[in-house]
């Protein structure tokens, strides 16, 4: 059915006045001007679609698109987080316990593992992985619903409400659906809590407050960061009620229960994995700097053009609200944003170099809602919009994005993934310049469109296009990145479990990246413990045991020697064992079956899998069964063409030798270890060459040959 407008032009509140406007949000149709033309008639028929059907279409389309995107994502990348969530879900499914590698795990964000745990009952890691990503795509697409409901609660028309809902699922941050993280589950929950919180502040009935606390609790249970929601709600209540919050006693009582629980158990036990954050010193200046950076970057992620009007709209809702619901929204949005920004700034100020978009993206839908409030008022305070737009224009020119896309700085930002992809297609300077030009054009349009016919639709459309382009760029970058990682992994991801070996110890070595080991831990549950050779970095915060190597080559953790199967990380180390038989190799990880007690016979620390030696390191030979190290050690050193003559200095007890390795040539060096104790040969060079991946290297070394006497 088509609804004709009662009048042409905006009503006093900025929305078209529709004759027979339905009271319920899900029964209202989008209103348009019905001009006597074929095009206008077609547009009117489209606009006559009930809003609830349009909203369902937005959710369905988002789910289909995001499902296709997550299916194109080959393997987990976001470690150790994806390993933690996946392992907890598997542990819940298989044992009903919260454990990682058999050790109890104190981890507060448990909603995602609980929801995903049924998928692991199929005992197929790849199937469980894909089903979890599908759940993520659905959950993030459902975020459109609370955004639409909140927009209607604020009195925005159906068109603005649907536009805000569409932007909520067009954001590039929906790329997080492609990862085993808490964020996809928390995203719709925090927006639902926001809607329920505004409703409870508008009409603080006991039922409304209980609903808010329940959903806010679920959001915090999904991602502990959102424990800030109840605090923001109480702060908003103080502002809305002008200091009198007796009407909110149900909320205070309900919130007292978890507070008592935290005090009884202790913050370390409750926060578990995240408890260290509260003990770190946070530089105030660094936190303020990152808060400013986060604000700028969030403007980019939101589509830019809506931000000036949104800032004015939010300010009006706080300073001169027309209704109680506007004041409620303004207050809750303000305090929630402040809390989330503080969390992100604190995290970044602890030494991070990354824009914390992952911490902030739940705030993005607030931009469209605040912009809607501004439009509803008839586009007032145009000078303020112009000033904000000019400031944003200057900011986009003075602060280029190239510094944020370098190295790992972009790790938590799908928007920066898209910028980096653009830089790769063009060049770093050109890509950054194009983004700045686009921001400048959008800043100018933010001013030029004020008050014009169909300005809201055009602004929302441009923001949607910007978000869609950023989403596409982020998807392409992520797909290629995941595909490259998958290509570097074994064809059979569960190759370790398929050997039938149990209780395997992963031996992590000095210089090895954590990601390679964590990939194998994710796919192979039979790797049940992690041990660290001296100088090695733990893969995560759960149960990594330092080991010492005894004089006879045994690896001992505490008082217990490693006697079972060994998965040795050879990325930056080369080892030979006695008492162990080689089973197989996956990338840089070598699997050994015990034949007696595994003992190290030879270890070259600093020898990478591609044959390069590190700038410095050492080679150790342990005694054999005779109790001696006597033998002949042969090392063939060489360099590719187009390198430099490199001197290598070798030192051991009683010897020092310098070997010059020419470019494109080789040198063979022979040593004769001897004695009853481990024999150690140190090596270094006076040169300082680096590879493109940041490794400091010296020369190449073929596999060392040790012949025992």
C-alpha positions in Angstrom: 0.0 0.0 0.0 1.2 3.5 -0.9 1.1 6.4 1.6 0.7 9.8 0.1 2.3 12.7 1.9 -0.1 15.1 3.6 2.1 18.0 2.8 5.2 18.7 0.7 8.4 19.7 2.5 9.7 19.0 5.9 7.5 19.1 9.0 8.6 21.3 11.9 10.7 18.5 13.4 12.6 17.9 10.1 10.7 14.7 9.1 8.0 14.4 6.4 4.5 14.4 8.0 2.6 11.3 6.9 -1.1 11.0 7.2 -2.0 8.0 9.1 1.5 7.5 10.6 1.6 4.1 12.3 2.5 4.1 16.0 4.6 1.0 15.8 8.1 1.2 14.2 7.8 -2.0 12.4 4.6 -1.0 10.6 5.6 2.3 9.2 6.5 2.8 5.5 9.0 5.1 4.1 7.4 8.4 3.0 8.3 10.1 -0.3 7.0 12.9 -2.4 4.8 11.4 -5.2 5.6 13.5 -8.2 3.4 12.9 -11.3 6.2 11.2 -13.2 7.0 7.7 -14.0 10.3 7.9 -12.1 8.6 9.4 -9.1 5.9 6.8 -9.1 8.5 4.0 -9.2 10.3 5.6 -6.3 7.1 5.9 -4.4 6.4 2.2 -4.9 9.8 1.4 -3.6 9.4 3.7 -0.7 6.0 2.1 0.1 7.7 -1.1 1.2 7.0 -1.5 4.9 10.0 -0.5 7.0 10.2 -3.9 8.7 10.6 -5.6 5.4 13.3 -3.2 4.4 15.1 -3.8 7.7 14.9 -7.5 7.2 16.3 -7.1 3.7 19.3 -5.1 5.1 20.0 -7.8 7.7 19.7 -10.6 5.0 21.8 -8.8 2.5 24.5 -8.1 5.0 24.5 -11.7 6.2 24.9 -13.1 2.6 27.7 -10.6 1.8 29.5 -11.2 5.1 29.1 -15.0 4.8 30.7 -15.0 1.4 33.6 -12.9 2.9 34.2 -15.2 5.8 34.2 -18.2 3.6 37.0 -16.6 1.5 39.1 -16.2 4.7 41.3 -19.3 4.6 42.8 -19.7 8.0 43.0 -17.9 11.4 45.5 -15.0 11.5 44.7 -13.1 14.7 46.9 -14.8 17.2 46.9 -15.5 20.1 43.3 -14.4 20.4 41.8 -16.8 17.8 43.7 -19.7 19.4 42.4 -18.8 22.8 38.7 -18.6 21.8 38.9 -21.7 19.6 40.6 -23.8 22.2 38.2 -22.7 24.9 35.2 -23.6 22.7 36.8 -27.0 21.9 37.5 -27.7 25.6 34.0 -26.9 26.6 32.6 -29.2 23.9 34.9 -32.1 24.6 35.4 -31.9 28.4 33.0 -29.3 29.7 35.9 -27.5 31.3 37.6 -24.2 30.6 41.1 -25.3 29.8 43.9 -24.5 27.4 46.4 -27.3 26.9 44.9 -29.0 29.9 45.5 -26.1 32.2 42.6 -24.2 33.8 42.0 -20.9 32.0 40.8 -17.9 33.9 39.2 -15.9 31.1 36.3 -13.5 31.5 35.0 -13.3 27.9 33.3 -16.6 27.6 30.1 -16.0 25.7 31.7 -16.6 22.3 33.3 -19.9 23.3 30.0 -21.0 24.8 28.1 -20.2 21.6 30.7 -21.8 19.4 31.3 -24.9 21.5 28.6 -27.1 19.8 30.4 -26.7 16.5 33.4 -28.6 17.9 31.3 -31.6 18.7 31.8 -32.7 15.1 35.5 -33.3 15.9 36.4 -31.5 12.6 38.4 -28.4 13.3 37.8 -26.9 9.8 34.1 -27.4 10.0 34.0 -25.9 13.5 36.0 -23.0 12.2 33.7 -22.3 9.3 30.5 -22.7 11.3 31.9 -20.2 13.9 32.6 -17.7 11.2 29.1 -18.1 9.9 27.7 -17.4 13.3 29.9 -14.3 13.4 28.5 -13.1 10.1 24.9 -13.5 11.3 25.6 -11.8 14.7 27.2 -8.8 13.2 24.4 -8.4 10.6 21.8 -8.4 13.3 23.3 -5.2 14.7 21.1 -3.3 12.2 18.0 -4.1 14.3 18.9 -2.3 17.6 20.2 0.7 15.6 16.9 1.0 13.7 14.9 0.6 16.9 17.0 3.3 18.7 16.6 5.6 15.7 12.8 5.2 15.8 12.9 5.7 19.6 14.6 9.1 19.0 11.8 10.1 16.6 13.7 9.8 13.4 11.8 9.0 10.3 11.9 5.6 8.6 14.3 6.7 5.9 16.9 8.0 8.4 16.4 5.0 10.7 17.0 2.5 7.8 20.0 4.6 6.6 21.5 4.3 10.1 20.8 0.6 10.2 22.4 0.1 6.8 25.5 2.0 7.8 25.8 -0.1 11.0 26.4 -3.2 8.8 28.3 -1.5 6.0 31.2 -0.6 8.2 34.6 -2.0 7.3 34.8 -3.3 10.8 32.4 -6.1 10.0 35.6 -7.7 8.7 36.0 -8.9 12.3 33.4 -11.6 11.4 36.2 -13.4 9.7 38.1 -14.0 12.9 37.4 -16.1 16.0 37.0 -13.2 18.3 34.5 -11.9 20.9 33.9 -8.7 18.9 31.3 -10.2 16.4 29.2 -11.5 19.2 29.6 -8.3 21.4 28.8 -5.9 18.6 25.0 -6.4 18.4 24.8 -6.9 22.2 26.4 -3.5 23.0 24.1 -1.8 20.5 21.1 -3.6 22.0 22.2 -2.5 25.5 22.5 1.1 24.2 18.9 1.0 22.9 17.6 -0.6 26.1 19.6 1.9 28.2 18.1 4.9 26.4 14.7 3.3 26.9 15.3 2.8 30.6 16.6 6.4 31.0 13.5 7.7 29.2 11.1 5.6 31.3 13.1 4.1 34.3 10.7 1.3 35.1 12.0 -1.7 36.9 11.4 -3.9 33.9 13.3 -1.6 31.6 16.2 -1.4 33.9 16.4 -5.2 34.4 16.4 -5.6 30.6 19.3 -3.2 30.2 21.4 -4.8 33.0 20.8 -8.2 31.5 21.9 -7.3 28.0 24.8 -5.1 29.3 25.9 -8.1 31.3 25.9 -10.3 28.2 27.9 -7.7 26.3 30.5 -7.7 29.1 30.4 -11.5 29.2 31.2 -11.4 25.5 33.9 -8.8 25.7 35.0 -7.6 29.2 35.7 -4.1 27.7 31.9 -3.5 27.8 31.8 -3.7 31.6 31.9 0.1 31.1 28.2 0.0 30.0 26.6 0.0 33.4 29.0 2.8 34.6 28.1 4.9 31.6 24.4 4.2 32.3 24.6 5.4 35.9 26.6 8.5 34.9 23.9 9.2 32.3 21.2 8.7 34.9 22.9 11.4 37.1 22.9 13.8 34.2 19.3 13.1 33.0 17.9 13.2 36.6 20.1 16.1 37.6 21.7 14.1 40.4 18.7 12.2 41.7 18.9 8.5 40.9 16.6 6.9 43.5 14.4 5.7 40.7 17.3 3.5 39.5 17.5 1.4 42.6 16.9 -1.8 40.6 20.0 -1.1 38.6 22.0 -0.4 41.7 20.9 -3.6 43.3 21.6 -5.7 40.3 25.0 -4.2 39.7 26.0 -4.7 43.4 25.9 -8.4 42.9 28.8 -8.7 40.4 30.7 -6.1 42.4 30.5 -8.2 45.5 31.5 -11.2 43.4 34.6 -9.4 42.1 35.6 -8.3 45.6 35.1 -11.8 47.0 37.1 -13.6 44.2 39.6 -10.9 43.5 40.2 -8.9 40.3 43.1 -11.2 39.2 40.8 -14.3 39.3 37.9 -12.5 37.6 39.9 -10.7 34.9 42.4 -13.6 34.5 44.2 -13.0 31.1 43.5 -9.2 31.3 44.5 -8.6 35.0 47.9 -7.3 34.0 46.4 -4.3 32.4 45.4 -2.8 35.7 48.9 -3.0 37.1 50.7 -1.2 34.2 51.8 2.4 34.4 50.0 4.5 31.7 51.7 7.7 30.6 49.0 10.5 30.6 50.4 12.3 27.6 50.6 9.2 25.6 47.0 8.3 26.5 45.8 11.8 25.4 47.7 11.6 22.2 46.1 8.2 21.3 42.7 9.5 22.3 43.1 12.3 19.7 44.4 9.8 17.1 41.5 7.5 17.8 39.0 10.3 17.3 40.4 11.2 13.9 40.6 7.6 12.7 37.0 6.9 13.9 35.9 9.8 11.7 37.5 8.1 8.7 35.9 4.7 9.6 32.4 6.3 9.9 32.4 7.7 6.4 33.6 11.2 7.4 30.7 13.3 5.9 28.3 12.7 8.7 30.6 13.6 11.5 30.2 17.5 11.6 26.4 17.2 11.7 26.6 14.4 14.3 28.8 16.4 16.6 26.3 19.3 16.5 23.4 16.9 16.9 24.9 15.3 19.9 25.7 18.6 21.5 22.1 19.8 21.0 20.8 16.6 22.5 22.9 17.3 25.6 22.5 21.0 26.0 19.1 21.7 24.5 17.2 18.5 24.3 13.6 18.7 23.0 12.6 15.5 24.6 13.7 13.3 27.5 14.7 10.5 25.1 17.1 12.9 23.3 18.8 13.8 26.6 18.9 10.1 27.5 20.6 9.3 24.2 23.0 12.2 24.4 24.1 11.4 27.9 24.5 7.6 27.4 26.3 8.1 24.1 28.6 10.6 25.7 29.6 8.5 28.7 29.8 5.3 26.8 32.1 6.9 24.2 34.2 8.5 26.9 34.6 5.1 28.6 35.5 3.3 25.5 37.9 6.0 24.4 39.7 5.8 27.7 40.0 2.1 27.5 41.4 2.3 24.0 43.8 5.1 24.9 45.1 3.3 28.0 45.7 0.1 26.0 47.5 2.0 23.2 49.6 4.1 25.6 51.1 1.0 27.2 53.5 0.9 24.3 51.3 0.0 21.3 51.8 1.7 17.9 48.4 0.7 16.6 45.1 2.5 16.2 42.7 0.6 18.4 39.8 0.4 16.0 38.8 -2.9 17.4 38.1 -1.3 20.7 36.1 1.6 19.2 34.0 0.4 16.2 30.9 -0.3 18.3 30.6 3.5 18.5 30.4 4.0 14.8 26.5 3.6 14.6 26.2 6.5 17.0 27.5 8.9 14.3 24.5 8.2 12.0 22.1 8.4 14.9 23.4 11.8 16.1 23.4 13.0 12.5 19.8 12.0 12.3 19.0 14.2 15.4 20.7 17.1 13.7 18.6 16.6 10.5 15.4 16.2 12.6 16.0 19.7 14.0 16.1 21.2 10.5 19.9 21.6 10.0 20.5 24.3 12.6 23.9 26.0 13.6 25.3 25.8 10.1 28.3 27.8 11.1 29.3 25.2 13.7 29.0 22.5 11.1 31.3 24.6 8.8 33.9 25.1 11.6 34.0 21.4 12.4 34.2 20.5 8.7 37.1 22.9 8.2 38.9 21.5 11.2 38.5 18.0 9.8 39.8 19.1 6.5 42.9 20.6 8.0 43.4 17.4 10.1 43.2 15.2 7.0 45.9 17.3 5.3 48.2 17.7 8.2 48.1 14.1 9.5 48.7 11.6 6.6 47.6 8.0 7.1 50.8 6.5 5.7 52.5 6.4 9.1 49.6 4.4 10.5 49.6 1.8 7.7 53.3 0.9 8.1 54.4 -2.4 9.5 52.0 -3.8 12.1 50.5 -0.4 13.0 47.3 -1.3 11.0 46.8 -4.7 12.7 43.6 -3.7 14.6 42.1 -1.5 11.9 40.1 -2.8 8.8 39.9 0.7 7.6 43.7 0.9 7.5 43.8 -2.4 5.8 41.8 -0.8 3.0 44.2 2.2 2.9 47.2 -0.1 2.8 45.6 -2.0 -0.1 45.1 1.3 -2.0 48.7 2.2 -1.3 49.8 -1.1 -2.7 47.8 -0.6 -5.9 49.2 2.9 -6.5 52.0 4.0 -4.2 52.2 5.0 -0.5 52.1 8.7 -1.3 49.5 8.5 -4.0 47.2 6.3 -1.9 47.4 8.5 1.1 46.8 11.6 -1.0 43.7 10.1 -2.6 42.2 9.4 0.9 43.0 13.0 2.0 41.4 14.4 -1.2 38.3 12.2 -0.6 38.1 13.5 3.0 38.4 17.1 1.7 35.6 16.6 -0.7 33.4 15.0 1.9 34.2 17.9 4.3 33.1 20.4 1.7 29.9 18.5 1.0 29.1 18.3 4.7 28.7 22.1 4.5 27.3 22.4 1.0 24.5 19.9 1.6 23.2 21.5 4.8 19.5 22.3 4.4 19.2 21.2 0.8 16.5 19.0 -0.6 17.3 15.3 -0.1 20.5 16.3 1.7 20.1 13.6 4.4 19.7 10.9 1.8 22.7 12.1 -0.2 24.9 12.4 3.0 23.9 8.9 4.2 24.4 7.5 0.7 27.9 9.0 0.4 28.8 7.7 3.8 27.5 4.3 2.7 29.6 4.4 -0.4 32.7 5.3 1.6 32.1 2.5 4.0 31.4 0.0 1.2 34.7 1.0 -0.6 36.6 0.7 2.7 34.9 -2.7 3.3 35.9 -3.9 -0.1 39.5 -2.8 0.3 39.7 -4.4 3.8 38.2 -7.7 2.4 40.7 -7.9 -0.5 43.6 -7.3 1.8 42.5 -9.8 4.3 41.6 -12.5 1.7 45.0 -12.2 0.1 46.8 -12.2 3.4 45.0 -15.3 4.7 45.5 -17.0 1.3 49.2 -16.3 1.5 49.5 -17.7 5.0 47.5 -20.8 4.0 49.9 -21.4 1.1 52.8 -21.4 3.5 51.2 -24.0 5.7 51.1 -27.8 5.3 48.5 -29.1 3.0 47.0 -31.2 5.8 46.5 -28.7 8.7 45.9 -31.5 11.2 49.0 -33.5 10.1 50.3 -33.7 13.6 47.2 -35.2 15.1 47.0 -37.7 12.2 50.3 -39.2 13.2 48.5 -40.6 16.2 51.1 -39.2 18.6 49.8 -37.9 21.9 50.9 -35.4 24.6 53.3 -33.7 22.2 55.6 -31.0 23.6 56.2 -27.9 21.4 59.7 -26.7 21.8 59.8 -23.0 21.2 63.2 -21.6 20.3 65.0 -18.2 20.4 64.0 -15.9 17.5 61.0 -17.9 16.4 57.7 -15.9 15.8 54.8 -17.0 17.9 52.4 -17.2 15.1 53.9 -20.3 13.4 53.7 -22.3 16.5 50.2 -21.1 17.4 48.9 -22.1 14.0 49.8 -25.7 14.7 48.4 -25.5 18.2 45.1 -24.3 16.8 44.7 -27.2 14.4 46.3 -30.0 16.4 45.0 -30.6 19.9 47.5 -33.4 20.6 50.2 -30.7 21.1 49.4 -30.4 24.8 52.3 -28.4 26.2 54.7 -25.7 25.3 58.3 -25.6 26.6 60.8 -22.8 26.0 64.5 -23.1 25.3 66.5 -20.2 26.8 65.6 -16.9 25.2 62.5 -18.2 23.5 59.2 -16.2 23.6 56.1 -17.8 24.9 53.3 -18.4 22.4 50.7 -17.0 24.8 50.0 -16.5 28.5 48.9 -20.1 29.1 51.2 -22.7 30.4 54.6 -22.2 28.7 57.4 -23.9 30.8 61.0 -22.8 30.6 63.4 -25.7 30.1 67.1 -26.2 30.8 69.4 -28.4 28.7 71.5 -30.6 30.9 75.1 -31.5 30.2 74.0 -34.7 28.4 71.5 -32.9 26.2 68.3 -33.6 28.0 65.6 -30.9 28.1 64.4 -30.6 31.7 61.4 -28.6 32.8 61.8 -28.2 36.6 62.7 -31.7 37.6 61.0 -33.5 34.8 62.8 -34.3 31.5 60.9 -34.0 28.3 60.4 -37.7 27.4 57.5 -37.7 25.0 57.1 -36.7 21.3 58.7 -33.3 20.4 57.5 -30.6 17.9 60.6 -28.6 17.4 60.4 -25.0 16.1 63.3 -24.7 13.6 62.5 -21.2 12.3 65.7 -19.8 13.7 67.4 -22.9 15.0 68.7 -26.2 13.6 68.8 -29.3 15.9 69.9 -32.9 15.8 68.6 -35.4 18.4 69.5 -38.7 19.8 66.8 -40.9 21.3 64.2 -39.5 18.9 63.2 -40.4 15.4 62.1 -37.8 12.8 58.4 -38.2 11.8 57.6 -35.2 9.6 57.9 -31.5 9.0 55.3 -28.7 8.6 56.9 -25.4 7.5 59.4 -24.8 10.2 58.1 -27.3 12.7 59.7 -30.7 13.0 58.0 -33.7 14.7 60.0 -36.4 16.5 58.9 -39.7 18.0 60.8 -40.7 21.2 63.0 -43.8 21.1 64.2 -43.7 24.6 64.8 -40.2 26.1 65.2 -37.4 23.5 68.6 -35.6 23.9 70.0 -32.7 21.9 73.1 -33.7 20.0 73.7 -30.5 18.1 71.9 -27.1 18.1 72.7 -24.1 15.9 71.0 -21.1 17.4 70.4 -18.4 14.8 70.2 -20.6 11.7 67.0 -19.7 9.8 65.0 -22.1 7.7 66.1 -20.3 4.5 69.7 -20.9 5.4 70.7 -17.4 6.6 72.7 -17.1 9.8 71.8 -14.4 12.2 74.2 -11.6 12.9 75.4 -13.5 15.9 74.7 -16.8 17.7 76.2 -20.0 18.8 76.5 -23.7 17.9 76.5 -26.3 20.7 77.6 -29.9 20.6 76.6 -32.2 23.4 78.5 -35.4 24.5 77.3 -38.7 22.9 76.8 -42.0 24.7 80.6 -42.2 25.3 80.3 -39.1 27.3 82.5 -37.0 25.0 82.0 -34.4 22.2 84.9 -35.6 20.2 84.4 -35.4 16.4 84.7 -33.3 13.2 82.3 -30.4 12.5 82.2 -29.1 9.0 80.5 -25.7 8.1 80.1 -24.5 4.5 79.5 -20.8 4.5 78.4 -18.9 1.3 76.8 -15.8 0.0 74.6 -15.1 -3.0 75.7 -12.7 -5.7 75.3 -8.9 -5.3 76.2 -9.1 -1.6 79.3 -7.8 0.2 82.4 -9.5 1.5 81.5 -10.6 5.0 83.9 -11.5 7.8 82.8 -14.2 10.2 84.4 -14.5 13.6 84.3 -17.8 15.4 85.3 -18.3 19.0 85.4 -21.4 21.2 87.5 -22.4 24.2 91.1 -22.2 23.1 90.4 -20.8 19.5 89.5 -17.7 17.6 89.2 -17.8 13.8 88.1 -15.2 11.2 86.8 -16.3 7.9 86.1 -14.0 4.9 83.1 -15.1 2.9 83.1 -13.4 -0.6 80.0 -12.3 -2.6 78.9 -15.2 -4.8 81.5 -17.5 -3.2 81.8 -20.0 -0.4 84.2 -21.0 2.4 84.4 -24.3 4.2 85.5 -24.3 7.9 86.4 -27.4 9.9 86.4 -27.6 13.7 87.2 -30.4 16.1 85.1 -30.3 19.2 86.5 -32.3 22.1 85.9 -32.8 25.8 83.3 -34.2 28.3 81.2 -31.1 28.6 79.0 -29.4 26.0 81.3 -27.7 23.4 80.1 -24.2 22.4 81.2 -22.3 19.3 80.2 -18.6 19.1 79.9 -16.7 15.8 79.4 -13.1 14.8 80.2 -10.6 12.1 81.2 -6.9 11.9 78.7 -6.3 9.1 75.1 -5.4 9.8 73.0 -6.4 6.8 69.2 -6.7 7.1 66.6 -8.6 5.1 63.3 -7.0 4.0 61.5 -8.8 6.8 63.7 -7.1 9.4 66.0 -10.0 10.2 69.6 -9.0 10.9 71.8 -11.6 9.1 75.4 -12.5 8.2 76.1 -15.3 5.7 74.3 -18.5 4.5 75.2 -21.8 6.1 74.4 -25.3 4.6 73.3 -28.0 7.1 76.2 -28.5 9.5 77.9 -31.9 9.3 79.0 -33.5 12.6 80.9 -36.8 12.4 81.6 -38.3 15.8 84.9 -40.1 16.5 
